[in-house]
């Protein structure tokens, strides 16, 4: 079951490289914002 889902996800990602790239960029951006936010809160404390 998991393997079937993985192959389908891989096919979708390879079929839509721009969509996958957008999702990846979005995740990276939120991660950067989150790390900056945690750093700021640590400095305040």
PDB file as gemmi writes it, atoms N, CA and C in Angstrom:
CRYST1    1.000    1.000    1.000  90.00  90.00  90.00 P 1                      
ATOM      1  N   UNK A   1       0.841  -1.207   0.000  1.00  0.00           N  
ATOM      2  CA  UNK A   1       0.000   0.000   0.000  1.00  0.00           C  
ATOM      3  C   UNK A   1       0.879   1.262   0.000  1.00  0.00           C  
ATOM      4  N   UNK A   2       1.823   1.314   0.919  1.00  0.00           N  
ATOM      5  CA  UNK A   2       2.682   2.497   1.010  1.00  0.00           C  
ATOM      6  C   UNK A   2       3.498   2.670  -0.268  1.00  0.00           C  
ATOM      7  N   UNK A   3       3.992   1.552  -0.806  1.00  0.00           N  
ATOM      8  CA  UNK A   3       4.791   1.625  -2.038  1.00  0.00           C  
ATOM      9  C   UNK A   3       3.958   2.172  -3.190  1.00  0.00           C  
ATOM     10  N   UNK A   4       2.713   1.722  -3.286  1.00  0.00           N  
ATOM     11  CA  UNK A   4       1.828   2.197  -4.356  1.00  0.00           C  
ATOM     12  C   UNK A   4       1.602   3.705  -4.227  1.00  0.00           C  
ATOM     13  N   UNK A   5       1.388   4.175  -3.020  1.00  0.00           N  
ATOM     14  CA  UNK A   5       1.185   5.603  -2.794  1.00  0.00           C  
ATOM     15  C   UNK A   5       2.441   6.379  -3.158  1.00  0.00           C  
ATOM     16  N   UNK A   6       3.610   5.856  -2.761  1.00  0.00           N  
ATOM     17  CA  UNK A   6       4.871   6.527  -3.064  1.00  0.00           C  
ATOM     18  C   UNK A   6       5.061   6.677  -4.571  1.00  0.00           C  
ATOM     19  N   UNK A   7       4.837   5.584  -5.317  1.00  0.00           N  
ATOM     20  CA  UNK A   7       5.031   5.637  -6.774  1.00  0.00           C  
ATOM     21  C   UNK A   7       4.062   6.635  -7.408  1.00  0.00           C  
ATOM     22  N   UNK A   8       2.833   6.696  -6.903  1.00  0.00           N  
ATOM     23  CA  UNK A   8       1.862   7.650  -7.441  1.00  0.00           C  
ATOM     24  C   UNK A   8       2.315   9.079  -7.150  1.00  0.00           C  
ATOM     25  N   UNK A   9       2.799   9.318  -5.941  1.00  0.00           N  
ATOM     26  CA  UNK A   9       3.273  10.648  -5.565  1.00  0.00           C  
ATOM     27  C   UNK A   9       4.470  11.042  -6.420  1.00  0.00           C  
ATOM     28  N   UNK A  10       5.380  10.091  -6.625  1.00  0.00           N  
ATOM     29  CA  UNK A  10       6.565  10.369  -7.452  1.00  0.00           C  
ATOM     30  C   UNK A  10       6.134  10.716  -8.874  1.00  0.00           C  
ATOM     31  N   UNK A  11       5.165   9.974  -9.402  1.00  0.00           N  
ATOM     32  CA  UNK A  11       4.677  10.248 -10.765  1.00  0.00           C  
ATOM     33  C   UNK A  11       4.063  11.638 -10.838  1.00  0.00           C  
ATOM     34  N   UNK A  12       3.286  11.988  -9.847  1.00  0.00           N  
ATOM     35  CA  UNK A  12       2.655  13.320  -9.840  1.00  0.00           C  
ATOM     36  C   UNK A  12       3.720  14.412  -9.782  1.00  0.00           C  
ATOM     37  N   UNK A  13       4.723  14.208  -8.923  1.00  0.00           N  
ATOM     38  CA  UNK A  13       5.783  15.208  -8.763  1.00  0.00           C  
ATOM     39  C   UNK A  13       6.565  15.356 -10.064  1.00  0.00           C  
ATOM     40  N   UNK A  14       6.924  14.215 -10.689  1.00  0.00           N  
ATOM     41  CA  UNK A  14       7.685  14.272 -11.942  1.00  0.00           C  
ATOM     42  C   UNK A  14       6.829  14.861 -13.058  1.00  0.00           C  
ATOM     43  N   UNK A  15       5.520  14.665 -12.982  1.00  0.00           N  
ATOM     44  CA  UNK A  15       4.613  15.219 -13.989  1.00  0.00           C  
ATOM     45  C   UNK A  15       4.441  16.723 -13.794  1.00  0.00           C  
ATOM     46  N   UNK A  16       4.517  17.180 -12.552  1.00  0.00           N  
ATOM     47  CA  UNK A  16       4.365  18.611 -12.257  1.00  0.00           C  
ATOM     48  C   UNK A  16       5.607  19.124 -11.529  1.00  0.00           C  
ATOM     49  N   UNK A  17       6.715  19.313 -12.249  1.00  0.00           N  
ATOM     50  CA  UNK A  17       7.941  19.765 -11.585  1.00  0.00           C  
ATOM     51  C   UNK A  17       7.804  21.167 -10.992  1.00  0.00           C  
ATOM     52  N   UNK A  18       7.036  22.028 -11.669  1.00  0.00           N  
ATOM     53  CA  UNK A  18       6.877  23.396 -11.174  1.00  0.00           C  
ATOM     54  C   UNK A  18       6.087  23.401  -9.873  1.00  0.00           C  
ATOM     55  N   UNK A  19       5.038  22.581  -9.810  1.00  0.00           N  
ATOM     56  CA  UNK A  19       4.231  22.496  -8.594  1.00  0.00           C  
ATOM     57  C   UNK A  19       5.055  21.989  -7.431  1.00  0.00           C  
ATOM     58  N   UNK A  20       5.863  20.965  -7.686  1.00  0.00           N  
ATOM     59  CA  UNK A  20       6.706  20.404  -6.632  1.00  0.00           C  
ATOM     60  C   UNK A  20       7.721  21.443  -6.173  1.00  0.00           C  
ATOM     61  N   UNK A  21       8.285  22.188  -7.120  1.00  0.00           N  
ATOM     62  CA  UNK A  21       9.274  23.209  -6.782  1.00  0.00           C  
ATOM     63  C   UNK A  21       8.631  24.303  -5.932  1.00  0.00           C  
ATOM     64  N   UNK A  22       7.402  24.686  -6.294  1.00  0.00           N  
ATOM     65  CA  UNK A  22       6.695  25.714  -5.522  1.00  0.00           C  
ATOM     66  C   UNK A  22       6.459  25.244  -4.095  1.00  0.00           C  
ATOM     67  N   UNK A  23       6.019  23.986  -3.951  1.00  0.00           N  
ATOM     68  CA  UNK A  23       5.775  23.442  -2.612  1.00  0.00           C  
ATOM     69  C   UNK A  23       7.074  23.420  -1.819  1.00  0.00           C  
ATOM     70  N   UNK A  24       8.168  22.993  -2.479  1.00  0.00           N  
ATOM     71  CA  UNK A  24       9.470  22.918  -1.805  1.00  0.00           C  
ATOM     72  C   UNK A  24       9.915  24.304  -1.358  1.00  0.00           C  
ATOM     73  N   UNK A  25       9.784  25.300  -2.248  1.00  0.00           N  
ATOM     74  CA  UNK A  25      10.167  26.665  -1.904  1.00  0.00           C  
ATOM     75  C   UNK A  25       9.330  27.183  -0.738  1.00  0.00           C  
ATOM     76  N   UNK A  26       8.024  26.872  -0.755  1.00  0.00           N  
ATOM     77  CA  UNK A  26       7.135  27.323   0.310  1.00  0.00           C  
ATOM     78  C   UNK A  26       7.567  26.736   1.645  1.00  0.00           C  
ATOM     79  N   UNK A  27       7.878  25.434   1.655  1.00  0.00           N  
ATOM     80  CA  UNK A  27       8.320  24.783   2.885  1.00  0.00           C  
ATOM     81  C   UNK A  27       9.627  25.392   3.367  1.00  0.00           C  
ATOM     82  N   UNK A  28      10.549  25.659   2.435  1.00  0.00           N  
ATOM     83  CA  UNK A  28      11.829  26.245   2.812  1.00  0.00           C  
ATOM     84  C   UNK A  28      11.615  27.629   3.418  1.00  0.00           C  
ATOM     85  N   UNK A  29      10.738  28.407   2.806  1.00  0.00           N  
ATOM     86  CA  UNK A  29      10.470  29.766   3.291  1.00  0.00           C  
ATOM     87  C   UNK A  29       9.892  29.722   4.698  1.00  0.00           C  
ATOM     88  N   UNK A  30       8.927  28.843   4.938  1.00  0.00           N  
ATOM     89  CA  UNK A  30       8.311  28.754   6.260  1.00  0.00           C  
ATOM     90  C   UNK A  30       9.331  28.277   7.284  1.00  0.00           C  
ATOM     91  N   UNK A  31      10.236  27.379   6.876  1.00  0.00           N  
ATOM     92  CA  UNK A  31      11.263  26.900   7.792  1.00  0.00           C  
ATOM     93  C   UNK A  31      12.191  28.036   8.188  1.00  0.00           C  
ATOM     94  N   UNK A  32      12.578  28.872   7.215  1.00  0.00           N  
ATOM     95  CA  UNK A  32      13.461  30.010   7.487  1.00  0.00           C  
ATOM     96  C   UNK A  32      12.760  30.986   8.425  1.00  0.00           C  
ATOM     97  N   UNK A  33      11.490  31.289   8.129  1.00  0.00           N  
ATOM     98  CA  UNK A  33      10.734  32.204   8.983  1.00  0.00           C  
ATOM     99  C   UNK A  33      10.632  31.656  10.397  1.00  0.00           C  
ATOM    100  N   UNK A  34      10.389  30.358  10.513  1.00  0.00           N  
ATOM    101  CA  UNK A  34      10.254  29.724  11.820  1.00  0.00           C  
ATOM    102  C   UNK A  34      11.559  29.822  12.601  1.00  0.00           C  
ATOM    103  N   UNK A  35      12.692  29.554  11.942  1.00  0.00           N  
ATOM    104  CA  UNK A  35      13.981  29.607  12.631  1.00  0.00           C  
ATOM    105  C   UNK A  35      14.297  31.037  13.068  1.00  0.00           C  
ATOM    106  N   UNK A  36      13.978  32.007  12.215  1.00  0.00           N  
ATOM    107  CA  UNK A  36      14.203  33.415  12.569  1.00  0.00           C  
ATOM    108  C   UNK A  36      13.342  33.791  13.768  1.00  0.00           C  
ATOM    109  N   UNK A  37      12.088  33.351  13.752  1.00  0.00           N  
ATOM    110  CA  UNK A  37      11.161  33.655  14.841  1.00  0.00           C  
ATOM    111  C   UNK A  37      11.662  33.070  16.157  1.00  0.00           C  
ATOM    112  N   UNK A  38      12.143  31.816  16.132  1.00  0.00           N  
ATOM    113  CA  UNK A  38      12.639  31.174  17.353  1.00  0.00           C  
ATOM    114  C   UNK A  38      13.893  31.883  17.840  1.00  0.00           C  
ATOM    115  N   UNK A  39      14.752  32.313  16.918  1.00  0.00           N  
ATOM    116  CA  UNK A  39      15.970  33.028  17.309  1.00  0.00           C  
ATOM    117  C   UNK A  39      15.604  34.340  17.999  1.00  0.00           C  
ATOM    118  N   UNK A  40      14.644  35.071  17.443  1.00  0.00           N  
ATOM    119  CA  UNK A  40      14.217  36.344  18.029  1.00  0.00           C  
ATOM    120  C   UNK A  40      13.668  36.130  19.433  1.00  0.00           C  
ATOM    121  N   UNK A  41      12.831  35.110  19.598  1.00  0.00           N  
ATOM    122  CA  UNK A  41      12.236  34.852  20.909  1.00  0.00           C  
ATOM    123  C   UNK A  41      13.319  34.459  21.913  1.00  0.00           C  
ATOM    124  N   UNK A  42      14.328  33.734  21.473  1.00  0.00           N  
ATOM    125  CA  UNK A  42      15.423  33.339  22.370  1.00  0.00           C  
ATOM    126  C   UNK A  42      16.211  34.556  22.819  1.00  0.00           C  
ATOM    127  N   UNK A  43      16.447  35.482  21.887  1.00  0.00           N  
ATOM    128  CA  UNK A  43      17.208  36.689  22.213  1.00  0.00           C  
ATOM    129  C   UNK A  43      16.440  37.523  23.240  1.00  0.00           C  
ATOM    130  N   UNK A  44      15.121  37.621  23.074  1.00  0.00           N  
ATOM    131  CA  UNK A  44      14.307  38.402  24.002  1.00  0.00           C  
ATOM    132  C   UNK A  44      14.385  37.824  25.410  1.00  0.00           C  
ATOM    133  N   UNK A  45      14.414  36.506  25.521  1.00  0.00           N  
ATOM    134  CA  UNK A  45      14.490  35.851  26.833  1.00  0.00           C  
ATOM    135  C   UNK A  45      15.935  35.950  27.309  1.00  0.00           C  
TER     136      UNK A  45                                                      
END                                                                             
